[in-house]
Amino acid sequence: MKARFTVILAALALLGASCDTSSNSNGSSDANSTGNSNSNANKSVIPEPPPPEIKPKEAVDPAFKSCNPYFPLVPGSQLKYTLVYSSGLVANVTVVVDRDNENGKAVFVETTRIMDKDGGGSKLATRTTKYVCDGERVQMIALSNDNKAEDNETHMEMIFNGSALAMLDPSSLKLKARWSYSFSQTFQVPGKPPQSGGKSTTMDFEVAGADTTKVPAGTFKTLKISHKAGAHEISEYYASGIGLVKRENDDGTRWELTEFSGLKAAD
């Protein structure tokens, strides 16, 4: 059951469970004891420096036109979010988009870096997602995630069972419009072979209607889309020209857009 729950959380793009960042340091030495020197001094541990901030590989081309305004994969663009987990852990999220070419077809590579505000000691994750445009629809073709929480490291690969639409074409994004895709996952820890994450999971999407969403980056006219995987649900709010501006999970985890560049909200 626990493994299945982990798979569903990954499916909901939470990229990590609650982390307990508290630590008790109980090192002590009794200077008054005789005949027995008990040294229990804390060893000084030099923390690893945080990884460099991710940045786009190229500048935004002003003439570039994205295939879908609600999912604008603009090479050179960057978005930043504040992520608050249900545990209370707070992280910074940076998302950048670059372009690539695979077998003669344009591919958009979205890199998402999640790092706790203390520099990655409790939570550090890097997700790489590849997309292609199918007309005005956006399709995922690959997703991997490298996650580090405390001293635990995991690499995850998502395997799609058929096409995986991330966003419908704008004309189809009407109230109650639905779509879905299914996938399986493999997990790998350093030095060990990959393991299956269990049976296939299905993600169901439904357009919940128009909304007005206020986040630190501003107030936007948005389209609310609900995601479901089993009994778990998240609500996402997309602004035309910007993309995702807010995400709320049913366990209280929340993403909010704080700043962006290379993108412009539609009037």
Phi and psi in degrees as a GROMACS rama.xvg file:
@    title "Ramachandran Plot"
@    xaxis  label "Phi"
@    yaxis  label "Psi"
@TYPE xy
-63.4552  -40.7044  LYS-2
-64.5088  -39.7816  ALA-3
-65.1353  -39.8624  ARG-4
-62.9208  -39.9016  PHE-5
-63.3691  -41.0362  THR-6
-61.764  -42.8485  VAL-7
-66.2521  -39.749  ILE-8
-62.4968  -40.3015  LEU-9
-63.9502  -38.5618  ALA-10
-62.0167  -33.1004  ALA-11
-84.231  9.10837  LEU-12
63.4324  31.7011  ALA-13
-79.5948  -27.3947  LEU-14
54.789  44.8695  LEU-15
142.192  146.312  GLY-16
-93.7873  -176.949  ALA-17
-63.779  141.522  SER-18
-119.027  132.767  CYS-19
-92.4436  105.9  ASP-20
-91.5095  2.06297  THR-21
-77.1675  150.619  SER-22
-145.365  140.054  SER-23
-105.219  120.393  ASN-24
-100.575  112.883  SER-25
-121.841  34.0835  ASN-26
-77.0565  135.729  GLY-27
-149.672  157.076  SER-28
-137.655  137.267  SER-29
-96.13  100.078  ASP-30
-70.7885  -16.7516  ALA-31
-93.1729  -5.75804  ASN-32
-73.3101  148.59  SER-33
-119.13  143.511  THR-34
75.3362  -0.919959  GLY-35
-148.592  105.273  ASN-36
-89.6604  113.512  SER-37
-108.48  97.4021  ASN-38
-96.5276  113.777  SER-39
-129.27  33.351  ASN-40
-67.4398  146.07  ALA-41
-70.0725  133.469  ASN-42
-79.6751  140.839  LYS-43
-80.3589  121.423  SER-44
-110.389  122.649  VAL-45
-85.3994  115.7  ILE-46
-66.813  148.244  PRO-47
-67.0624  140.661  GLU-48
-66.2338  145.893  PRO-49
-64.5082  150.959  PRO-50
-66.4338  155.406  PRO-51
-64.0327  151.185  PRO-52
-63.8564  136.972  GLU-53
-76.6306  143.396  ILE-54
-139.654  153.375  LYS-55
-62.6077  152.188  PRO-56
-83.696  -13.5127  LYS-57
-143.653  161.996  GLU-58
-79.8994  156.284  ALA-59
-69.9014  133.412  VAL-60
-86.1805  114.657  ASP-61
-58.0136  -23.3273  PRO-62
-88.3467  -4.25698  ALA-63
-69.8061  136.665  PHE-64
-120.875  119.525  LYS-65
-74.0882  155.993  SER-66
-79.14  -21.0066  CYS-67
-143.081  118.412  ASN-68
-65.7634  -26.2073  PRO-69
-83.5711  -10.3463  TYR-70
-138.997  64.7545  PHE-71
-79.1787  95.3854  PRO-72
-81.8443  81.7242  LEU-73
-98.7072  112.326  VAL-74
-57.1041  132.366  PRO-75
95.2297  -9.46804  GLY-76
-80.0403  160.135  SER-77
-147.418  137.312  GLN-78
-127.738  147.831  LEU-79
-129.805  139.968  LYS-80
-130.812  157.344  TYR-81
-101.239  130.681  THR-82
-116.203  120.632  LEU-83
-114.176  117.587  VAL-84
-81.51  161.83  TYR-85
-62.295  -23.4953  SER-86
-75.1735  -14.5789  SER-87
102.075  -12.7478  GLY-88
-63.2339  134.86  LEU-89
-113.763  133.774  VAL-90
-131.655  156.906  ALA-91
-100.365  138.966  ASN-92
-121.43  131.043  VAL-93
-122.719  132.669  THR-94
-124.285  125.769  VAL-95
-126.099  154.093  VAL-96
-123.363  131.492  VAL-97
-126.395  171.64  ASP-98
-120.108  154.16  ARG-99
-146.273  179.5  ASP-100
-138.767  122.825  ASN-101
-126.644  118.159  GLU-102
55.9774  39.2635  ASN-103
78.9723  7.13891  GLY-104
-116.311  137.947  LYS-105
-66.5672  129.585  ALA-106
-125.241  137.054  VAL-107
-105.907  127.951  PHE-108
-109.563  114.47  VAL-109
-103.08  121.969  GLU-110
-109.452  126.746  THR-111
-118.136  122.62  THR-112
-112.219  123.54  ARG-113
-113.683  122.741  ILE-114
-141.695  128.662  MET-115
-61.7533  156.561  ASP-116
-66.4943  -12.2072  LYS-117
-88.3448  2.5889  ASP-118
107.609  13.8184  GLY-119
98.4279  6.88581  GLY-120
-70.9468  -30.4518  GLY-121
-103.888  -28.8569  SER-122
-150.524  122.25  LYS-123
-146.492  119.668  LEU-124
-139.623  141.89  ALA-125
-129.333  116.307  THR-126
-108.868  134.537  ARG-127
-118.575  121.608  THR-128
-124.356  133.381  THR-129
-109.29  136.009  LYS-130
-128.258  154.854  TYR-131
-132.856  156.097  VAL-132
-94.4825  132.096  CYS-133
-114.473  86.107  ASP-134
66.9835  -121.777  GLY-135
-98.2079  4.56867  GLU-136
-93.2062  151.723  ARG-137
-112.555  126.823  VAL-138
-119.989  133.984  GLN-139
-82.4505  138.579  MET-140
-120.441  -14.4975  ILE-141
-162.105  146.836  ALA-142
-151.239  129.881  LEU-143
-137.044  155.226  SER-144
-143.854  127.971  ASN-145
-106.791  116.432  ASP-146
-120.389  135.534  ASN-147
-131.344  117.939  LYS-148
-126.508  117.808  ALA-149
56.4437  -121.641  GLU-150
-102.239  11.3283  ASP-151
-100.798  129.536  ASN-152
-120.557  138.915  GLU-153
-143.636  138.739  THR-154
-110.87  130.024  HIS-155
-121.357  137.812  MET-156
-120.595  134.23  GLU-157
-100.809  133.281  MET-158
-116.179  113.748  ILE-159
-83.5075  138.323  PHE-160
-96.7295  83.5201  ASN-161
94.9696  -165.868  GLY-162
-70.9593  148.787  SER-163
-128.912  94.6353  ALA-164
-77.8293  124.186  LEU-165
-85.5173  -29.6297  ALA-166
-156.165  135.542  MET-167
-73.2972  165.114  LEU-168
-65.7521  149.059  ASP-169
-54.1151  -36.9956  PRO-170
-67.5081  -20.5286  SER-171
-93.7303  -6.79606  SER-172
-82.5419  64.3967  LEU-173
-102.676  160.98  LYS-174
-52.5146  130.024  LEU-175
75.5009  3.87105  LYS-176
-62.2861  139.616  ALA-177
-131.54  151.931  ARG-178
-157.339  170.512  TRP-179
-158.999  163.841  SER-180
-151.519  162.341  TYR-181
-126.875  158.327  SER-182
-158.568  163.557  PHE-183
-124.158  170.483  SER-184
-135.341  151.785  GLN-185
-122.899  144.07  THR-186
-122.424  146.569  PHE-187
-144.858  132.47  GLN-188
-102.912  154.229  VAL-189
-54.4819  132.2  PRO-190
82.0838  3.29595  GLY-191
-128.827  154.855  LYS-192
-70.2453  155.843  PRO-193
-66.1288  151.445  PRO-194
-128.268  147.769  GLN-195
-70.2812  143.569  SER-196
-87.0983  7.01226  GLY-197
112.606  -166.022  GLY-198
-71.5681  170.883  LYS-199
-63.4427  144.965  SER-200
-114.804  140.825  THR-201
-110.58  132.759  THR-202
-104.514  125.033  MET-203
-108.709  136.923  ASP-204
-122.236  145.712  PHE-205
-147.687  133.807  GLU-206
-75.434  119.917  VAL-207
-96.4821  -5.43023  ALA-208
116.473  178.343  GLY-209
-78.0505  153.512  ALA-210
-153.213  169.48  ASP-211
-120.14  123.295  THR-212
-120.747  125.912  THR-213
-106.321  123.232  LYS-214
-134.869  171.499  VAL-215
-55.8081  -27.821  PRO-216
-78.5335  -10.1819  ALA-217
141.723  -172.739  GLY-218
-111.508  128.682  THR-219
-129.226  148.021  PHE-220
-78.5765  124.789  LYS-221
-129.241  165.02  THR-222
-112.482  122.286  LEU-223
-89.4527  129.44  LYS-224
-127.083  128.779  ILE-225
-97.1489  137.922  SER-226
-115.35  138.559  HIS-227
-134.146  138.447  LYS-228
-138.66  104.303  ALA-229
66.1369  -128.786  GLY-230
-90.4192  0.64224  ALA-231
-100.266  145.512  HIS-232
-144.089  144.638  GLU-233
-129.243  155.651  ILE-234
-116.96  130.017  SER-235
-120.692  145.537  GLU-236
-122.532  119.262  TYR-237
-112.824  133.446  TYR-238
-105.655  135.318  ALA-239
-62.4591  129.303  SER-240
92.2651  -18.76  GLY-241
-114.111  -45.1861  ILE-242
100.543  -144.115  GLY-243
-67.0967  126.438  LEU-244
-115.923  -19.8818  VAL-245
-156.025  143.994  LYS-246
-138.103  131.881  ARG-247
-127.004  125.246  GLU-248
-99.5588  156.446  ASN-249
-69.4933  -9.37351  ASP-250
-95.8212  3.59227  ASP-251
101.608  -9.3058  GLY-252
-64.884  138.63  THR-253
-141.619  134.806  ARG-254
-110.221  139.011  TRP-255
-139.382  132.062  GLU-256
-69.0638  130.75  LEU-257
-108.427  -32.9617  THR-258
-162.184  162.744  GLU-259
-155.604  158.887  PHE-260
-146.535  152.038  SER-261
79.7201  5.57567  GLY-262
-132.626  155.522  LEU-263
-141.853  127.87  LYS-264
-65.6638  140.913  ALA-265
-68.7554  147.873  ALA-266
